[in-house]
Amino acid sequence: MHSIDKPSFLRRVFALLFALASFACAACSTLPKETDASTAPKPADTASASETLPRFDLASRTVKLNSGHSMPLIGLGTWTMTDEQAEECVYHALKIGVRLIDTARYYQCEVGVGRGVKRAIAEGFVTREEVFITTKIQPSDMARPSEAIDDSLAALDCDHIDLMLIHEPGSNDEQVYRAMEAAVRAGKLRSIGISNYNTIEALDEVLSYAEIPPAVIQIENHIYNQNRELKQFAEKHGIVINSYYPFGGRGNTQELFNNELILELAEKYGRSSAQIILRWHLQAGYVAVPGSKNPDHISENYSVFDFELTYDEMQRILRLDEQRRFANW
């Protein structure tokens, strides 16, 4: 057997151990370092995208707007009402629990709406802070938006308006929007938005100059016209879709009410077609303002918080979307 040269052997062992240690250090240097607490993403940072989404709370029956104010989910629309009809319908609606009243200068019933609200307050079953009033600057007032806001305040006989909308696109939208922003700063308006801006491009143009982002966009929205792409775009900016014509509008309601799927669900839940459609609006993330002059229908339209459509049923209604509008504005 050959004898081992111990000094030479030990030198080779030490060299090998040194090489292994160097390799291990180099490998460690390529591993991700522990994140410093000061630079680690905070929970608020990672949730920032979801925080902009409107939060629908079916328990409180409201949605928190990007303005910081809460808007009721189901309201009463007053289109085609006279002042006398508006007063009676608003009074009844508030008495049964409705807290959102939708009107407009163009409807010519703001005075009646204001009287209905005053009556309800006087009888003690509601306070002004509990009532959410929406009105709109009509096209003929677009050249005098500040005065139009004051006109609505006077007609409604109230010290503030909860939501003011530009009723439809016009030639000087930016000027009108600036006037609404000034009215917010002056305490006359609490939230502002737009109506009948039916495309992503139209909404995006408003966002390009808005200092106070719109809180609400009111559009024709129903099971045959669900505006899903616009809704997704709006939600990124915390903007709520408010459905007018939730039943398709006058002359079209029976087509929606008699839809085979809607009738099937109405029978299953022991509800009316109107209630099934309004429940779909709530679960899909839309505020709805059905109009009616019939006290029984107003009550029926508000009785949609005590049942729930299943996920599969919501998906089936989703497939009814034809991107079909009934209104021509």
DOTI-339615 format. One record per residue (C-alpha): residue in three letters; x, y, z. Coordinates in Angstrom, 2 decimals. Each point is the difference from the previous one (the first is absolute). Layout:
N
@type->ALA, X->X, Y->Y, Z->Z
...
% end
This chain:
329
@type->MET, X->0.00, Y->0.00, Z->0.00
@type->HIS, X->1.12, Y->3.50, Z->-0.66
@type->SER, X->0.54, Y->2.21, Z->3.01
@type->ILE, X->-2.02, Y->3.27, Z->0.27
@type->ASP, X->1.78, Y->3.33, Z->0.03
@type->LYS, X->-1.97, Y->1.57, Z->2.91
@type->PRO, X->0.99, Y->3.71, Z->-0.55
@type->SER, X->-0.88, Y->-0.24, Z->-3.67
@type->PHE, X->-3.29, Y->-1.79, Z->0.77
@type->LEU, X->-1.03, Y->2.59, Z->2.58
@type->ARG, X->0.73, Y->2.86, Z->-2.40
@type->ARG, X->-2.30, Y->-1.58, Z->-2.61
@type->VAL, X->-2.78, Y->-0.48, Z->2.58
@type->PHE, X->0.22, Y->3.62, Z->1.17
@type->ALA, X->-0.07, Y->1.23, Z->-3.61
@type->LEU, X->-3.09, Y->-2.06, Z->-0.74
@type->LEU, X->-1.79, Y->1.29, Z->3.13
@type->PHE, X->0.88, Y->3.61, Z->-0.92
@type->ALA, X->-1.40, Y->-0.47, Z->-3.53
@type->LEU, X->-3.24, Y->-1.45, Z->1.33
@type->ALA, X->-0.40, Y->2.88, Z->2.45
@type->SER, X->0.56, Y->2.57, Z->-2.76
@type->PHE, X->-2.60, Y->-1.66, Z->-2.21
@type->ALA, X->-2.55, Y->-0.01, Z->2.82
@type->CYS, X->0.50, Y->3.74, Z->0.65
@type->ALA, X->-0.38, Y->0.82, Z->-3.67
@type->ALA, X->-3.22, Y->-2.00, Z->-0.18
@type->CYS, X->-1.36, Y->1.78, Z->3.06
@type->SER, X->0.63, Y->3.37, Z->-1.58
@type->THR, X->-2.37, Y->-0.84, Z->-2.88
@type->LEU, X->-2.95, Y->-0.89, Z->2.27
@type->PRO, X->-2.71, Y->2.63, Z->0.61
@type->LYS, X->0.89, Y->2.08, Z->3.01
@type->GLU, X->-2.48, Y->0.40, Z->2.82
@type->THR, X->-2.19, Y->3.02, Z->-0.76
@type->ASP, X->0.59, Y->2.97, Z->2.24
@type->ALA, X->-3.14, Y->0.93, Z->1.92
@type->SER, X->0.17, Y->3.59, Z->-1.27
@type->THR, X->-0.13, Y->-1.09, Z->-3.65
@type->ALA, X->-2.34, Y->-2.98, Z->0.27
@type->PRO, X->-3.37, Y->0.43, Z->-1.72
@type->LYS, X->-2.56, Y->1.05, Z->2.57
@type->PRO, X->-3.48, Y->-1.55, Z->0.05
@type->ALA, X->-1.47, Y->3.31, Z->-1.23
@type->ASP, X->2.38, Y->-0.01, Z->-2.98
@type->THR, X->-0.96, Y->-3.49, Z->-1.09
@type->ALA, X->-3.70, Y->0.75, Z->0.43
@type->SER, X->0.03, Y->3.35, Z->-1.76
@type->ALA, X->-1.56, Y->-1.36, Z->-3.20
@type->SER, X->-2.91, Y->-1.63, Z->1.80
@type->GLU, X->-0.55, Y->3.02, Z->2.24
@type->THR, X->-1.25, Y->2.01, Z->-2.98
@type->LEU, X->-2.81, Y->-2.48, Z->-0.68
@type->PRO, X->-3.42, Y->1.21, Z->1.18
@type->ARG, X->-1.01, Y->-1.95, Z->3.09
@type->PHE, X->-3.63, Y->-1.14, Z->-0.12
@type->ASP, X->-1.36, Y->-0.74, Z->3.46
@type->LEU, X->-3.31, Y->-1.85, Z->-0.23
@type->ALA, X->-0.35, Y->0.05, Z->3.80
@type->SER, X->-0.06, Y->3.81, Z->0.12
@type->ARG, X->-1.54, Y->0.15, Z->-3.51
@type->THR, X->2.62, Y->2.54, Z->-1.09
@type->VAL, X->3.18, Y->0.33, Z->-2.03
@type->LYS, X->2.93, Y->2.18, Z->1.06
@type->LEU, X->0.78, Y->2.50, Z->-2.77
@type->ASN, X->3.46, Y->1.30, Z->-0.84
@type->SER, X->-1.16, Y->3.34, Z->1.44
@type->GLY, X->-0.18, Y->-1.60, Z->3.44
@type->HIS, X->-3.80, Y->0.14, Z->0.14
@type->SER, X->-2.33, Y->-3.01, Z->0.04
@type->MET, X->-2.66, Y->-0.45, Z->-2.67
@type->PRO, X->-3.07, Y->-2.22, Z->0.45
@type->LEU, X->-0.20, Y->-2.95, Z->-2.39
@type->ILE, X->-3.68, Y->0.18, Z->-1.00
@type->GLY, X->-1.85, Y->3.25, Z->-0.60
@type->LEU, X->-3.01, Y->1.59, Z->-1.61
@type->GLY, X->0.17, Y->1.57, Z->-3.46
@type->THR, X->-2.32, Y->2.96, Z->-0.63
@type->TRP, X->0.13, Y->0.37, Z->-3.79
@type->THR, X->-3.45, Y->0.98, Z->-1.47
@type->MET, X->-1.43, Y->0.95, Z->3.40
@type->THR, X->-1.77, Y->3.28, Z->0.66
@type->ASP, X->0.88, Y->1.92, Z->3.16
@type->GLU, X->-3.12, Y->-1.37, Z->1.69
@type->GLN, X->0.81, Y->-3.59, Z->-0.96
@type->ALA, X->3.64, Y->0.40, Z->1.01
@type->GLU, X->-0.97, Y->1.30, Z->3.44
@type->GLU, X->-2.30, Y->-2.95, Z->0.69
@type->CYS, X->2.35, Y->-2.64, Z->-1.43
@type->VAL, X->3.07, Y->1.36, Z->1.78
@type->TYR, X->-1.91, Y->0.21, Z->3.28
@type->HIS, X->-1.19, Y->-3.61, Z->-0.34
@type->ALA, X->3.43, Y->-1.25, Z->-1.04
@type->LEU, X->1.70, Y->1.60, Z->2.99
@type->LYS, X->-2.68, Y->-1.34, Z->2.32
@type->ILE, X->0.68, Y->-3.62, Z->-1.04
@type->GLY, X->3.78, Y->0.35, Z->0.29
@type->VAL, X->1.24, Y->1.22, Z->-3.40
@type->ARG, X->2.77, Y->2.57, Z->0.50
@type->LEU, X->1.11, Y->0.82, Z->-3.56
@type->ILE, X->-2.08, Y->2.41, Z->-2.09
@type->ASP, X->1.02, Y->0.65, Z->-3.61
@type->THR, X->-1.25, Y->3.10, Z->-1.83
@type->ALA, X->1.21, Y->2.65, Z->-2.48
@type->ARG, X->-0.67, Y->3.57, Z->-1.09
@type->TYR, X->-1.21, Y->-1.42, Z->-3.30
@type->TYR, X->-2.67, Y->-2.06, Z->1.78
@type->GLN, X->-1.60, Y->3.21, Z->1.32
@type->CYS, X->-0.91, Y->-1.58, Z->3.33
@type->GLU, X->2.80, Y->1.10, Z->2.32
@type->VAL, X->-2.48, Y->2.13, Z->1.95
@type->GLY, X->-2.21, Y->-3.03, Z->0.62
@type->VAL, X->3.00, Y->-2.12, Z->1.02
@type->GLY, X->1.03, Y->2.66, Z->2.50
@type->ARG, X->-3.52, Y->0.16, Z->1.44
@type->GLY, X->-0.13, Y->-3.78, Z->0.40
@type->VAL, X->3.31, Y->0.01, Z->1.86
@type->LYS, X->-1.12, Y->2.89, Z->2.24
@type->ARG, X->-3.24, Y->-1.82, Z->0.85
@type->ALA, X->1.85, Y->-3.15, Z->0.96
@type->ILE, X->2.42, Y->1.96, Z->2.17
@type->ALA, X->-2.84, Y->1.93, Z->1.65
@type->GLU, X->-1.74, Y->-3.27, Z->0.94
@type->GLY, X->3.19, Y->-1.25, Z->1.62
@type->PHE, X->0.66, Y->-3.29, Z->-1.79
@type->VAL, X->3.06, Y->1.26, Z->-1.85
@type->THR, X->2.66, Y->2.71, Z->0.34
@type->ARG, X->1.55, Y->2.01, Z->-2.80
@type->GLU, X->3.34, Y->-1.72, Z->0.58
@type->GLU, X->-1.64, Y->-3.36, Z->-0.66
@type->VAL, X->-1.41, Y->1.06, Z->-3.38
@type->PHE, X->2.23, Y->-0.10, Z->-3.09
@type->ILE, X->-1.24, Y->2.34, Z->-2.76
@type->THR, X->1.34, Y->-0.22, Z->-3.55
@type->THR, X->-0.76, Y->2.65, Z->-2.59
@type->LYS, X->1.51, Y->1.07, Z->-3.31
@type->ILE, X->1.04, Y->3.06, Z->-1.99
@type->GLN, X->-2.19, Y->0.02, Z->-3.09
@type->PRO, X->1.38, Y->0.68, Z->-3.51
@type->SER, X->-1.67, Y->3.43, Z->-0.24
@type->ASP, X->1.90, Y->1.10, Z->3.13
@type->MET, X->3.45, Y->-1.07, Z->-1.17
@type->ALA, X->0.95, Y->3.62, Z->-0.70
@type->ARG, X->-0.89, Y->1.01, Z->3.58
@type->PRO, X->0.99, Y->-2.97, Z->2.18
@type->SER, X->0.60, Y->1.91, Z->3.25
@type->GLU, X->-3.42, Y->1.64, Z->-0.22
@type->ALA, X->-1.57, Y->-3.37, Z->-0.87
@type->ILE, X->1.40, Y->-1.52, Z->3.19
@type->ASP, X->-1.48, Y->2.86, Z->2.03
@type->ASP, X->-3.32, Y->-0.42, Z->-1.83
@type->SER, X->-0.16, Y->-3.66, Z->1.01
@type->LEU, X->0.86, Y->0.81, Z->3.61
@type->ALA, X->-2.83, Y->2.55, Z->0.07
@type->ALA, X->-2.52, Y->-2.31, Z->-1.67
@type->LEU, X->0.84, Y->-2.89, Z->2.32
@type->ASP, X->0.02, Y->2.42, Z->2.95
@type->CYS, X->3.11, Y->-1.53, Z->1.55
@type->ASP, X->3.44, Y->1.23, Z->1.00
@type->HIS, X->1.95, Y->-2.65, Z->-1.91
@type->ILE, X->-0.45, Y->-2.56, Z->-2.76
@type->ASP, X->1.45, Y->-3.46, Z->0.57
@type->LEU, X->0.81, Y->-0.73, Z->-3.65
@type->MET, X->-0.04, Y->2.32, Z->-3.01
@type->LEU, X->0.45, Y->-1.44, Z->-3.47
@type->ILE, X->0.57, Y->1.52, Z->-3.44
@type->HIS, X->-3.16, Y->-1.33, Z->-1.64
@type->GLU, X->1.62, Y->-0.76, Z->-3.34
@type->PRO, X->3.16, Y->0.86, Z->-1.97
@type->GLY, X->0.08, Y->3.46, Z->-1.52
@type->SER, X->2.33, Y->2.51, Z->-1.64
@type->ASN, X->1.43, Y->1.48, Z->3.22
@type->ASP, X->0.09, Y->-2.95, Z->2.37
@type->GLU, X->3.27, Y->1.07, Z->1.59
@type->GLN, X->-1.42, Y->3.41, Z->0.96
@type->VAL, X->-3.06, Y->-1.66, Z->1.53
@type->TYR, X->2.14, Y->-2.51, Z->1.86
@type->ARG, X->2.22, Y->2.78, Z->1.37
@type->ALA, X->-3.12, Y->1.74, Z->1.32
@type->MET, X->-1.07, Y->-3.20, Z->1.77
@type->GLU, X->3.47, Y->-0.37, Z->1.52
@type->ALA, X->-0.21, Y->3.59, Z->1.28
@type->ALA, X->-3.41, Y->-0.78, Z->1.49
@type->VAL, X->1.47, Y->-3.00, Z->1.83
@type->ARG, X->2.66, Y->2.25, Z->1.53
@type->ALA, X->-2.71, Y->2.50, Z->0.96
@type->GLY, X->-2.00, Y->-2.71, Z->1.79
@type->LYS, X->-2.95, Y->0.17, Z->-2.39
@type->LEU, X->0.63, Y->-3.47, Z->-1.47
@type->ARG, X->1.37, Y->-3.07, Z->1.72
@type->SER, X->0.72, Y->-2.25, Z->-2.98
@type->ILE, X->0.06, Y->0.59, Z->-3.75
@type->GLY, X->-0.21, Y->-2.14, Z->-3.11
@type->ILE, X->-1.26, Y->-0.40, Z->-3.53
@type->SER, X->-2.98, Y->-1.51, Z->-1.81
@type->ASN, X->-0.37, Y->-1.51, Z->-3.47
@type->TYR, X->3.75, Y->-0.16, Z->-0.58
@type->ASN, X->-0.38, Y->-3.46, Z->-1.46
@type->THR, X->3.55, Y->-0.91, Z->-1.03
@type->ILE, X->3.41, Y->-0.46, Z->1.58
@type->GLU, X->1.31, Y->2.77, Z->-2.27
@type->ALA, X->-2.62, Y->2.47, Z->1.22
@type->LEU, X->0.73, Y->-0.78, Z->3.66
@type->ASP, X->3.74, Y->0.10, Z->-0.57
@type->GLU, X->-0.28, Y->3.51, Z->-1.49
@type->VAL, X->-1.71, Y->1.23, Z->3.16
@type->LEU, X->2.69, Y->-1.63, Z->2.13
@type->SER, X->2.66, Y->1.82, Z->-2.02
@type->TYR, X->-1.09, Y->3.38, Z->1.37
@type->ALA, X->-1.78, Y->-0.88, Z->3.24
@type->GLU, X->1.67, Y->1.20, Z->3.19
@type->ILE, X->-2.73, Y->-1.67, Z->2.03
@type->PRO, X->-0.71, Y->-3.35, Z->-1.69
@type->PRO, X->-3.60, Y->-0.85, Z->-0.80
@type->ALA, X->-1.52, Y->-2.17, Z->2.71
@type->VAL, X->-2.83, Y->-1.35, Z->-2.15
@type->ILE, X->-0.80, Y->-0.55, Z->-3.66
@type->GLN, X->-3.72, Y->-0.46, Z->-0.67
@type->ILE, X->-0.84, Y->-1.91, Z->-3.17
@type->GLU, X->-2.64, Y->-2.26, Z->-1.49
@type->ASN, X->0.80, Y->-3.34, Z->1.57
@type->HIS, X->-2.04, Y->-3.20, Z->0.14
@type->ILE, X->0.24, Y->-3.73, Z->-0.69
@type->TYR, X->0.21, Y->0.57, Z->-3.77
@type->ASN, X->2.53, Y->2.85, Z->0.28
@type->GLN, X->2.42, Y->-0.76, Z->2.83
@type->ASN, X->2.87, Y->2.38, Z->-0.90
@type->ARG, X->2.58, Y->-2.40, Z->1.41
@type->GLU, X->3.08, Y->1.52, Z->-1.64
@type->LEU, X->-1.01, Y->3.53, Z->1.03
@type->LYS, X->-0.69, Y->-1.25, Z->3.53
@type->GLN, X->3.43, Y->-1.61, Z->0.27
@type->PHE, X->1.67, Y->3.21, Z->-1.21
@type->ALA, X->-2.09, Y->2.16, Z->2.35
@type->GLU, X->0.76, Y->-2.21, Z->3.00
@type->LYS, X->3.74, Y->0.55, Z->-0.46
@type->HIS, X->-0.72, Y->3.63, Z->0.86
@type->GLY, X->-2.43, Y->-0.80, Z->2.80
@type->ILE, X->-2.97, Y->1.12, Z->-2.10
@type->VAL, X->-3.42, Y->-1.60, Z->0.59
@type->ILE, X->-2.39, Y->-0.87, Z->-2.83
@type->ASN, X->-3.52, Y->1.26, Z->0.71
@type->SER, X->-2.62, Y->-1.76, Z->-2.14
@type->TYR, X->-2.86, Y->1.96, Z->-1.42
@type->TYR, X->-2.61, Y->-2.01, Z->-1.91
@type->PRO, X->0.85, Y->-3.09, Z->2.09
@type->PHE, X->-3.10, Y->-1.62, Z->-1.55
@type->GLY, X->0.78, Y->1.27, Z->-3.51
@type->GLY, X->-2.09, Y->3.17, Z->0.16
@type->ARG, X->-3.64, Y->0.67, Z->-0.79
@type->GLY, X->-1.27, Y->-2.15, Z->-2.84
@type->ASN, X->2.69, Y->-2.64, Z->0.56
@type->THR, X->-0.63, Y->-1.28, Z->3.51
@type->GLN, X->-2.17, Y->-2.94, Z->-1.05
@type->GLU, X->2.74, Y->-1.31, Z->-2.27
@type->LEU, X->2.34, Y->-0.18, Z->2.99
@type->PHE, X->-2.66, Y->-1.19, Z->2.46
@type->ASN, X->-1.02, Y->-2.84, Z->-2.32
@type->ASN, X->3.50, Y->-1.22, Z->-0.71
@type->GLU, X->-0.03, Y->-3.78, Z->0.46
@type->LEU, X->2.85, Y->-0.06, Z->2.52
@type->ILE, X->-1.40, Y->2.90, Z->2.02
@type->LEU, X->-3.40, Y->-1.72, Z->0.19
@type->GLU, X->1.67, Y->-3.24, Z->1.07
@type->LEU, X->1.83, Y->1.74, Z->2.84
@type->ALA, X->-3.08, Y->1.97, Z->1.01
@type->GLU, X->-1.90, Y->-3.26, Z->0.42
@type->LYS, X->2.85, Y->-1.63, Z->1.92
@type->TYR, X->0.32, Y->2.83, Z->2.53
@type->GLY, X->-3.66, Y->1.00, Z->0.14
@type->ARG, X->0.87, Y->3.49, Z->-1.21
@type->SER, X->-1.03, Y->2.31, Z->-2.82
@type->SER, X->2.09, Y->0.36, Z->-3.14
@type->ALA, X->0.80, Y->3.56, Z->1.09
@type->GLN, X->1.42, Y->-1.26, Z->3.29
@type->ILE, X->2.17, Y->-2.62, Z->-1.72
@type->ILE, X->1.41, Y->2.65, Z->-2.34
@type->LEU, X->0.68, Y->2.46, Z->2.82
@type->ARG, X->1.66, Y->-2.70, Z->2.09
@type->TRP, X->2.25, Y->-0.73, Z->-2.98
@type->HIS, X->0.95, Y->3.70, Z->-0.09
@type->LEU, X->1.03, Y->-0.06, Z->3.66
@type->GLN, X->2.06, Y->-3.18, Z->-0.21
@type->ALA, X->1.61, Y->1.07, Z->-3.29
@type->GLY, X->1.13, Y->3.28, Z->1.60
@type->TYR, X->-2.38, Y->2.58, Z->-1.42
@type->VAL, X->-2.07, Y->2.68, Z->1.75
@type->ALA, X->-3.54, Y->0.06, Z->-1.45
@type->VAL, X->-2.69, Y->2.69, Z->-0.08
@type->PRO, X->-3.23, Y->-1.57, Z->-1.31
@type->GLY, X->-2.77, Y->2.52, Z->-0.61
@type->SER, X->-3.60, Y->-0.54, Z->0.99
@type->LYS, X->-3.06, Y->2.02, Z->0.97
@type->ASN, X->-1.65, Y->-3.06, Z->1.52
@type->PRO, X->0.49, Y->-0.27, Z->3.80
@type->ASP, X->-0.25, Y->-3.80, Z->-0.14
@type->HIS, X->2.68, Y->-0.22, Z->-2.68
@type->ILE, X->2.26, Y->2.41, Z->1.90
@type->SER, X->-0.28, Y->-2.24, Z->3.06
@type->GLU, X->0.54, Y->-3.15, Z->-2.08
@type->ASN, X->3.10, Y->1.44, Z->-1.65
@type->TYR, X->1.58, Y->0.64, Z->3.38
@type->SER, X->-0.74, Y->-3.48, Z->1.38
@type->VAL, X->3.07, Y->-1.70, Z->-1.50
@type->PHE, X->2.37, Y->-0.27, Z->2.94
@type->ASP, X->-1.30, Y->-3.25, Z->1.51
@type->PHE, X->0.94, Y->-2.54, Z->-2.68
@type->GLU, X->3.07, Y->-0.76, Z->-2.11
@type->LEU, X->0.64, Y->-1.37, Z->-3.47
@type->THR, X->2.55, Y->-2.78, Z->-0.28
@type->TYR, X->3.31, Y->0.33, Z->-1.84
@type->ASP, X->-1.26, Y->-2.21, Z->-2.83
@type->GLU, X->-3.18, Y->2.07, Z->-0.33
@type->MET, X->2.04, Y->3.21, Z->-0.18
@type->GLN, X->2.11, Y->-1.58, Z->-2.73
@type->ARG, X->-3.08, Y->-0.95, Z->-1.97
@type->ILE, X->-1.30, Y->3.58, Z->0.18
@type->LEU, X->3.44, Y->1.21, Z->-1.06
@type->ARG, X->-0.43, Y->-1.96, Z->-3.23
@type->LEU, X->-3.20, Y->1.94, Z->-0.81
@type->ASP, X->2.08, Y->3.07, Z->-0.84
@type->GLU, X->-0.52, Y->1.09, Z->-3.62
@type->GLN, X->1.52, Y->3.52, Z->0.38
@type->ARG, X->-3.42, Y->1.22, Z->-1.09
@type->ARG, X->-1.19, Y->3.46, Z->0.98
@type->PHE, X->-3.59, Y->1.20, Z->-0.17
@type->ALA, X->0.61, Y->3.74, Z->0.49
@type->ASN, X->1.22, Y->2.11, Z->-2.92
@type->TRP, X->2.03, Y->2.62, Z->1.88
% end
